[in-house]
Amino acid sequence: MSESKIRQFHTMLESKEISCRELTQSYIDAIEKDNAALNAYVTATPDTALQTADAVDRKIAAGEPISLLEGIPMTLKDNISTEGIRTTCCSKILEDYTPIYDATVWKLLRSQNAVLLGKTNMDEFAMGSSCETSYFGGAKNPHNTGYVAGGSSGGVASAVGGNIAVYGLGSDTGGSIRQPASFCGIVGLKPTYGAVSRFGLIAYASSFDQIGPLTTTVEDTAIVFDAISAYDTMDSTSQGRKGAPVCDTLKKDIKGMKIGIAREYLDGIRDDVKQAIENAAEVYRSLGAEIVYFDLPALKYALPVYYILACAEASSNLGRYDGIRYGYKAEAYSDVNDMIKKTRSTGFGEEVKRRILLGTYVLSSGYYDAYYKKAQNLRGTIVNAFKNAFAACDVILAPTVPTTAFENGHAVSDPIETYLTDICTVPVNIAGLPGVSVPCGYDAKGLPIGMQIIGNTFDEARILNAAWQYENATDLYKPAAFGVK
């Protein structure tokens, strides 16, 4: 049975088997030792971490109770705002930006004395699938540093998979939590759109973005999700978690559960990944679940719909980076227009500029109806297709990514092929559904394979319960040879 790392450390802290300062220092030491190889952190915050650890130790010494997440060392993706701590989106244009407010998710965790070890690497402005578009260079895969950690939340996945953070928060716009979780052999949850506040998340595509946890076990994912899924008046799309805390609903029998597999999700999938999904289906059959194969033809529209709409929203959201109000500004220019042009040309990386240009194109006069409007209509078609699917099954089982992790440099040399690997993850964001990636095997090179369990809106409890049952029937998590053991 996979043990919750958060619960283990919580018990050790409460029993005074270890002090919070000792626990925190062990992670700080591991970061100093291993981050050069992993490149997971772009900003370390050891002083902040130790201050919080000391506050937790004072509470324990005074006999006060502590919450499950209190004193647990963790990390945040570098697009989640932290007051007084550099937040760069791993872009030159925000290289020296320090927010004056906290994101709601960090405010919630900070109120529970979560120990922030630092901010982690990511694809620039969350645009990428390998973490290699980062201004600071990409995070490496803890199972083999010759391969990428995935993107865009690659730094969080590398840190958690490499044991230099207990858990972390990432953001998922088109698979940016689930894909790196799959590549690094850990658990990653993309919650229902609106379940977790986006206030303080630096936007890529506002109707797709969602914050979620990356952890080593399903139970840890449930613990963190419960802590951050609160209604927030600062986010107009916020609804918060529906129903009881998810942790209270784990470990329920899934006998009779209908698990759907859309045939289209298995098209074009590498053979070993497809076999791992089929093996997972057999595990579920052995647990008493019913496997239902069905067709979901609307999936063929998902990739073009996603890239049209997400890039359109990005071109609007990133219009604010002009060198006038904050962030990087070009040093030499002739007038204000020249200053904005040079600031954006030199401040943004190639992938970000590519997506801004694409988004501006599809929103331009003469092309709006042909691309943007048609993509919005097809988004509705995909949403309805999933509604019909959930009338016939309880959850959907699919690969997280068609392959295992890319070799370093591959995604940069062939970005179009990299876009195609998003095919399994983007439908969930288009429809606003929850999806969780869990390890389901390893390829011939020892790189992790991930599967995702997709649920209906606000059905995190059901998908996490299904994930927990699989995790504990197989116990496929393998710790990487880094970090705190």
C-alpha positions as CSV (number, residue, x, y, z in Angstrom):
1,M,0.0,0.0,0.0
2,S,1.3,3.5,-0.9
3,E,1.8,5.5,2.2
4,S,1.0,9.2,2.4
5,K,4.2,11.1,2.7
6,I,2.3,14.1,4.2
7,R,0.7,11.9,6.9
8,Q,4.1,10.2,7.7
9,F,5.8,13.6,8.3
10,H,2.8,14.9,10.2
11,T,2.9,12.0,12.6
12,M,6.7,12.4,13.0
13,L,6.2,16.1,13.8
14,E,3.4,15.5,16.3
15,S,5.3,12.8,18.1
16,K,8.4,15.0,18.1
17,E,10.4,12.2,16.4
18,I,11.7,15.0,14.2
19,S,11.5,18.8,14.6
20,C,10.1,20.9,11.7
21,R,13.5,22.7,11.5
22,E,15.3,19.4,11.1
23,L,12.8,18.2,8.4
24,T,13.0,21.5,6.6
25,Q,16.8,21.7,6.8
26,S,17.0,18.2,5.3
27,Y,15.1,19.4,2.2
28,I,17.2,22.6,2.0
29,D,20.3,20.5,2.1
30,A,18.9,18.2,-0.6
31,I,18.1,21.2,-2.9
32,E,21.6,22.5,-2.4
33,K,23.0,19.1,-3.4
34,D,20.7,18.1,-6.2
35,N,19.2,21.2,-7.8
36,A,22.3,21.7,-10.0
37,A,21.5,18.4,-11.7
38,L,17.7,18.7,-11.7
39,N,17.3,22.5,-12.3
40,A,13.9,22.3,-10.6
41,Y,14.2,25.5,-8.5
42,V,14.7,28.9,-10.0
43,T,14.3,30.7,-6.7
44,A,15.1,29.0,-3.4
45,T,13.7,30.5,-0.1
46,P,15.6,28.8,2.7
47,D,15.3,31.7,5.2
48,T,11.5,31.9,4.7
49,A,11.2,28.1,5.0
50,L,13.2,28.0,8.3
51,Q,11.2,30.9,9.8
52,T,8.0,29.0,9.2
53,A,9.5,25.8,10.5
54,D,10.5,27.5,13.7
55,A,6.9,28.9,14.1
56,V,5.6,25.3,13.8
57,D,8.1,24.0,16.3
58,R,6.9,26.6,18.8
59,K,3.3,25.5,18.3
60,I,4.2,21.8,18.9
61,A,6.3,22.7,22.0
62,A,3.3,24.6,23.4
63,G,1.1,21.6,22.9
64,E,-1.0,23.2,20.2
65,P,-2.5,21.0,17.5
66,I,-1.1,21.3,14.0
67,S,-3.0,20.7,10.7
68,L,-1.9,18.0,8.2
69,L,-0.1,20.4,5.9
70,E,1.5,22.4,8.8
71,G,5.3,22.3,8.6
72,I,5.4,20.2,5.4
73,P,8.1,21.4,3.0
74,M,6.6,22.3,-0.4
75,T,7.1,24.3,-3.6
76,L,5.1,26.6,-6.0
77,K,5.3,26.9,-9.7
78,D,6.9,30.2,-10.7
79,N,3.7,31.7,-12.1
80,I,1.9,31.7,-8.7
81,S,2.2,35.1,-7.0
82,T,4.1,35.3,-3.7
83,E,4.3,38.6,-1.9
84,G,7.9,39.7,-1.6
85,I,9.3,36.6,-3.4
86,R,10.4,36.8,-7.0
87,T,7.9,35.4,-9.5
88,T,9.2,35.3,-13.0
89,C,7.0,32.9,-15.1
90,C,10.6,31.9,-16.2
91,S,10.6,34.8,-18.7
92,K,13.2,37.5,-19.2
93,I,10.4,40.0,-19.3
94,L,9.6,39.2,-15.6
95,E,13.1,38.3,-14.5
96,D,13.1,40.7,-11.6
97,Y,9.4,41.0,-10.8
98,T,8.4,40.7,-7.2
99,P,4.6,40.6,-6.5
100,I,3.0,42.8,-3.9
101,Y,0.3,40.2,-3.1
102,D,-0.2,36.5,-2.6
103,A,-2.2,34.2,-4.8
104,T,-5.2,32.8,-3.0
105,V,-3.8,29.2,-3.0
106,W,-0.6,30.4,-1.4
107,K,-2.5,32.5,1.1
108,L,-4.5,29.4,2.1
109,L,-1.4,27.3,2.5
110,R,0.6,30.0,4.2
111,S,-2.2,30.3,6.8
112,Q,-1.6,26.7,7.6
113,N,2.2,27.3,8.0
114,A,3.1,25.4,4.8
115,V,6.9,25.6,4.5
116,L,7.8,27.2,1.1
117,L,11.2,25.9,-0.1
118,G,11.1,28.0,-3.2
119,K,9.7,28.7,-6.7
120,T,10.1,26.1,-9.4
121,N,11.0,26.0,-13.1
122,M,8.4,26.1,-15.9
123,D,8.0,26.7,-19.6
124,E,8.0,30.4,-20.2
125,F,4.5,31.7,-19.3
126,A,3.4,28.1,-19.1
127,M,3.8,27.7,-22.9
128,G,5.4,24.4,-23.7
129,S,5.5,20.6,-23.0
130,S,9.1,20.1,-21.9
131,C,10.0,23.0,-19.6
132,E,12.7,23.9,-22.1
133,T,11.2,27.2,-23.1
134,S,12.2,28.5,-19.7
135,Y,14.5,31.5,-19.7
136,F,16.5,29.6,-17.0
137,G,16.8,26.3,-19.0
138,G,14.6,23.3,-18.5
139,A,14.1,21.1,-15.5
140,K,15.4,17.6,-15.8
141,N,13.7,14.2,-15.3
142,P,14.6,12.8,-11.9
143,H,14.5,9.2,-13.3
144,N,17.1,10.1,-16.0
145,T,18.5,13.6,-16.4
146,G,19.1,13.0,-20.1
147,Y,15.3,13.5,-20.5
148,V,12.9,16.4,-19.8
149,A,10.7,16.7,-16.8
150,G,7.8,17.7,-19.0
151,G,5.9,20.9,-19.1
152,S,4.8,23.4,-18.3
153,S,5.0,22.5,-14.6
154,G,8.2,20.6,-15.1
155,G,10.0,22.2,-12.1
156,V,7.4,21.1,-9.6
157,A,7.3,17.6,-11.1
158,S,11.1,17.4,-11.0
159,A,11.2,18.6,-7.4
160,V,8.5,16.3,-6.1
161,G,9.7,13.3,-8.2
162,G,13.3,14.1,-7.2
163,N,12.4,14.2,-3.5
164,I,13.4,17.8,-3.0
165,A,9.8,18.8,-2.1
166,V,7.1,16.8,-0.5
167,Y,4.4,18.3,-2.8
168,G,3.9,21.3,-5.0
169,L,1.3,23.4,-6.8
170,G,1.4,23.7,-10.6
171,S,-1.0,25.1,-13.2
172,D,-2.7,23.1,-16.0
173,T,-3.8,24.9,-19.2
174,G,-3.6,22.0,-21.6
175,G,-2.0,19.3,-19.5
176,S,0.7,21.2,-17.7
177,I,0.2,19.3,-14.4
178,R,-0.7,15.9,-15.8
179,Q,1.9,15.6,-18.5
180,P,5.0,16.3,-16.2
181,A,3.5,14.1,-13.5
182,S,3.3,11.3,-16.1
183,F,6.9,11.9,-17.2
184,C,8.2,12.0,-13.7
185,G,6.3,9.1,-12.3
186,I,4.1,11.0,-9.8
187,V,0.5,12.0,-9.2
188,G,-0.9,15.2,-10.7
189,L,-4.5,16.5,-10.5
190,K,-6.0,19.1,-12.8
191,P,-9.2,20.1,-10.8
192,T,-12.5,21.1,-12.3
193,Y,-12.4,24.6,-13.8
194,G,-13.5,26.9,-10.9
195,A,-12.8,24.4,-8.1
196,V,-9.5,26.2,-7.2
197,S,-9.1,30.0,-7.3
198,R,-7.0,31.4,-10.1
199,F,-6.5,34.7,-8.3
200,G,-2.8,35.4,-8.3
201,L,-2.0,32.9,-11.0
202,I,-0.3,34.8,-13.8
203,A,-2.5,34.1,-16.8
204,Y,-1.8,32.2,-20.0
205,A,-5.3,31.3,-21.2
206,S,-7.9,32.3,-18.6
207,S,-10.7,30.0,-19.6
208,F,-8.4,27.0,-19.5
209,D,-5.9,27.7,-16.6
210,Q,-6.4,25.7,-13.4
211,I,-4.1,25.3,-10.3
212,G,-3.6,21.8,-8.9
213,P,-1.3,19.6,-6.8
214,L,1.5,17.3,-7.7
215,T,2.4,14.7,-5.1
216,T,3.9,11.2,-4.8
217,T,0.6,9.5,-3.7
218,V,-3.1,9.9,-4.5
219,E,-3.9,10.5,-0.8
220,D,-1.5,13.4,-0.7
221,T,-3.1,14.8,-3.7
222,A,-6.5,14.6,-2.0
223,I,-5.1,16.3,1.1
224,V,-3.7,19.2,-0.8
225,F,-6.7,19.6,-3.0
226,D,-9.0,19.8,0.0
227,A,-6.8,22.6,1.4
228,I,-6.8,24.8,-1.7
229,S,-10.4,24.2,-3.1
230,A,-12.1,27.0,-1.3
231,Y,-14.6,29.5,-2.8
232,D,-12.9,32.9,-3.5
233,T,-14.6,36.2,-4.1
234,M,-11.4,37.5,-5.8
235,D,-12.0,35.1,-8.7
236,S,-15.3,35.5,-10.6
237,T,-15.1,31.9,-11.9
238,S,-14.5,30.4,-8.5
239,Q,-17.0,27.9,-7.1
240,G,-14.8,25.9,-4.7
241,R,-15.1,22.2,-3.9
242,K,-18.5,20.6,-4.0
243,G,-19.4,18.3,-1.2
244,A,-17.4,16.8,1.7
245,P,-13.6,16.9,1.8
246,V,-12.2,14.4,-0.8
247,C,-9.9,12.7,1.8
248,D,-13.0,11.6,3.6
249,T,-14.3,9.7,0.6
250,L,-11.2,7.8,-0.4
251,K,-10.8,4.0,-0.1
252,K,-14.3,3.2,-1.1
253,D,-15.0,0.0,-3.0
254,I,-15.3,0.5,-6.7
255,K,-17.1,-2.7,-7.5
256,G,-19.7,-2.0,-10.2
257,M,-18.1,1.3,-11.3
258,K,-18.3,1.8,-15.0
259,I,-14.9,2.9,-16.4
260,G,-15.1,4.1,-20.0
261,I,-12.3,3.9,-22.6
262,A,-12.8,6.1,-25.6
263,R,-11.2,4.3,-28.7
264,E,-10.0,7.6,-30.0
265,Y,-7.8,8.1,-26.9
266,L,-5.9,4.9,-28.0
267,D,-5.3,6.1,-31.6
268,G,-1.7,6.9,-32.4
269,I,-0.5,5.9,-28.9
270,R,2.9,4.2,-28.6
271,D,2.5,0.4,-28.2
272,D,4.0,0.2,-24.7
273,V,1.8,3.1,-23.5
274,K,-1.3,1.4,-25.0
275,Q,-0.3,-1.9,-23.3
276,A,0.1,-0.1,-19.9
277,I,-3.5,1.3,-20.3
278,E,-4.9,-2.1,-21.2
279,N,-3.1,-3.6,-18.2
280,A,-4.6,-1.0,-16.0
281,A,-8.1,-1.8,-17.3
282,E,-7.4,-5.5,-16.3
283,V,-6.5,-4.3,-12.8
284,Y,-9.8,-2.4,-12.6
285,R,-11.7,-5.5,-13.8
286,S,-10.0,-7.5,-11.0
287,L,-11.3,-4.9,-8.5
288,G,-14.9,-5.4,-9.7
289,A,-15.2,-2.5,-12.1
290,E,-16.8,-2.7,-15.5
291,I,-14.8,-1.6,-18.6
292,V,-16.9,0.1,-21.3
293,Y,-15.4,0.9,-24.7
294,F,-17.1,3.7,-26.6
295,D,-16.5,6.2,-29.4
296,L,-15.8,9.9,-28.8
297,P,-15.3,11.3,-32.3
298,A,-15.3,14.9,-31.1
299,L,-11.8,14.3,-29.8
300,K,-10.4,14.9,-33.2
301,Y,-11.2,18.6,-32.9
302,A,-9.6,19.0,-29.5
303,L,-6.0,19.9,-30.5
304,P,-6.9,22.6,-33.1
305,V,-9.7,24.0,-30.8
306,Y,-7.2,24.2,-27.9
307,Y,-4.4,25.9,-29.8
308,I,-6.7,28.5,-31.5
309,L,-8.5,29.5,-28.3
310,A,-5.6,29.3,-25.9
311,C,-3.3,31.3,-28.2
312,A,-6.1,33.9,-28.7
313,E,-6.5,34.3,-25.0
314,A,-2.7,34.4,-24.5
315,S,-2.3,37.2,-27.1
316,S,-4.8,39.3,-25.0
317,N,-3.4,38.4,-21.6
318,L,0.2,39.0,-22.6
319,G,-0.6,42.4,-24.0
320,R,0.1,44.0,-20.6
321,Y,3.8,43.3,-20.9
322,D,4.9,46.5,-22.6
323,G,7.8,47.8,-20.5
324,I,5.8,50.7,-19.3
325,R,4.4,49.6,-16.0
326,Y,6.6,46.8,-14.7
327,G,9.0,44.2,-15.8
328,Y,11.8,44.3,-18.3
329,K,12.2,47.4,-20.6
330,A,14.5,47.7,-23.7
331,E,17.4,50.0,-23.0
332,A,17.6,51.8,-26.4
333,Y,14.7,53.0,-28.4
334,S,13.5,56.0,-30.5
335,D,10.0,56.5,-29.2
336,V,7.3,54.7,-27.2
337,N,6.2,52.4,-30.0
338,D,9.8,51.4,-30.7
339,M,10.3,50.8,-26.9
340,I,7.2,48.5,-26.7
341,K,8.3,46.6,-29.9
342,K,11.9,46.1,-28.7
343,T,10.8,45.2,-25.2
344,R,8.4,42.5,-26.4
345,S,10.8,41.3,-29.1
346,T,13.7,40.8,-26.7
347,G,11.8,40.1,-23.5
348,F,9.7,37.1,-24.8
349,G,11.1,33.8,-25.9
350,E,10.5,32.3,-29.3
351,E,7.6,30.0,-28.2
352,V,5.7,32.8,-26.5
353,K,6.1,35.0,-29.5
354,R,4.9,32.2,-31.8
355,R,1.7,31.7,-29.7
356,I,1.0,35.5,-29.4
357,L,1.3,35.8,-33.2
358,L,-1.0,32.9,-33.8
359,G,-3.5,34.2,-31.3
360,T,-3.4,37.7,-32.8
361,Y,-3.9,36.2,-36.2
362,V,-7.0,34.2,-35.4
363,L,-8.6,37.2,-33.7
364,S,-7.8,39.6,-36.5
365,S,-10.4,41.0,-38.9
366,G,-11.2,38.6,-41.7
367,Y,-10.1,35.5,-39.7
368,Y,-12.1,35.8,-36.5
369,D,-15.1,33.9,-38.0
370,A,-13.0,31.3,-39.8
371,Y,-11.0,30.4,-36.8
372,Y,-11.9,31.8,-33.3
373,K,-15.7,31.7,-33.7
374,K,-15.6,28.2,-35.2
375,A,-13.3,26.9,-32.5
376,Q,-15.7,28.3,-29.8
377,N,-18.6,26.4,-31.4
378,L,-16.5,23.2,-31.6
379,R,-15.7,23.7,-27.9
380,G,-19.4,23.4,-27.2
381,T,-19.5,20.2,-29.2
382,I,-16.7,18.7,-27.2
383,V,-18.3,19.7,-23.9
384,N,-21.6,18.0,-25.0
385,A,-19.7,14.9,-26.2
386,F,-18.2,14.4,-22.7
387,K,-21.7,15.0,-21.1
388,N,-23.0,12.2,-23.2
389,A,-20.1,10.0,-22.3
390,F,-20.7,10.4,-18.6
391,A,-24.3,9.4,-19.1
392,A,-22.9,5.9,-19.9
393,C,-19.9,5.6,-17.6
394,D,-18.7,6.9,-14.2
395,V,-15.1,7.9,-15.2
396,I,-12.9,7.7,-18.3
397,L,-9.6,6.0,-18.5
398,A,-7.0,7.3,-21.0
399,P,-3.3,7.7,-21.5
400,T,-1.9,10.9,-20.1
401,V,0.6,11.3,-22.9
402,P,1.1,9.1,-26.0
403,T,4.8,8.6,-25.2
404,T,7.2,8.7,-22.3
405,A,9.6,11.7,-21.6
406,F,11.4,13.3,-24.6
407,E,15.2,13.5,-24.7
408,N,16.6,16.9,-23.8
409,G,16.5,19.2,-26.8
410,H,13.9,17.2,-28.8
411,A,10.9,19.4,-28.1
412,V,12.9,22.5,-29.0
413,S,14.1,21.0,-32.3
414,D,10.6,19.7,-33.3
415,P,7.9,21.9,-31.6
416,I,5.1,20.7,-33.9
417,E,5.6,17.0,-32.9
418,T,5.6,18.2,-29.3
419,Y,2.2,19.9,-29.8
420,L,0.8,16.6,-30.9
421,T,1.7,15.0,-27.6
422,D,-1.0,17.2,-25.9
423,I,-3.8,15.3,-27.7
424,C,-4.7,13.3,-24.6
425,T,-4.7,16.1,-22.1
426,V,-6.3,19.2,-23.8
427,P,-9.8,17.8,-24.1
428,V,-10.1,17.9,-20.3
429,N,-9.2,21.6,-20.2
430,I,-11.6,22.4,-23.1
431,A,-14.5,20.9,-21.2
432,G,-13.4,22.1,-17.8
433,L,-13.3,18.6,-16.3
434,P,-11.2,17.1,-13.6
435,G,-8.4,14.7,-14.5
436,V,-5.7,12.9,-12.5
437,S,-2.5,11.3,-13.8
438,V,-1.1,8.3,-11.9
439,P,1.9,6.1,-12.7
440,C,0.9,2.9,-14.6
441,G,4.2,1.4,-15.7
442,Y,7.7,2.0,-17.1
443,D,9.1,1.8,-20.6
444,A,12.2,-0.2,-21.6
445,K,14.5,2.7,-20.6
446,G,12.9,2.8,-17.1
447,L,11.0,6.0,-17.8
448,P,7.5,6.3,-16.2
449,I,4.3,5.9,-18.1
450,G,1.2,7.7,-16.8
451,M,-2.5,7.2,-17.2
452,Q,-5.3,9.7,-16.5
453,I,-8.7,9.2,-15.0
454,I,-11.2,11.8,-16.1
455,G,-14.4,12.7,-14.3
456,N,-17.5,14.7,-14.7
457,T,-17.4,18.3,-13.4
458,F,-16.7,18.5,-9.6
459,D,-16.2,14.8,-9.4
460,E,-12.7,14.9,-7.9
461,A,-13.8,12.5,-5.2
462,R,-14.7,9.8,-7.7
463,I,-11.6,10.0,-9.8
464,L,-9.3,10.2,-6.8
465,N,-11.0,7.2,-5.3
466,A,-10.5,5.2,-8.5
467,A,-6.9,6.4,-8.7
468,W,-6.3,5.4,-5.1
469,Q,-7.7,1.9,-5.7
470,Y,-5.4,1.4,-8.7
471,E,-2.4,2.8,-6.9
472,N,-2.8,0.5,-3.9
473,A,-3.5,-2.5,-6.1
474,T,-0.3,-2.0,-8.0
475,D,2.1,0.2,-6.0
476,L,4.0,1.3,-9.1
477,Y,5.6,4.4,-7.6
478,K,9.4,4.2,-7.7
479,P,11.4,6.9,-5.9
480,A,14.2,8.6,-7.9
481,A,17.8,8.6,-6.7
482,F,17.7,12.2,-5.5
483,G,16.7,14.2,-2.5
484,V,15.5,13.3,0.9
485,K,14.9,9.5,1.3
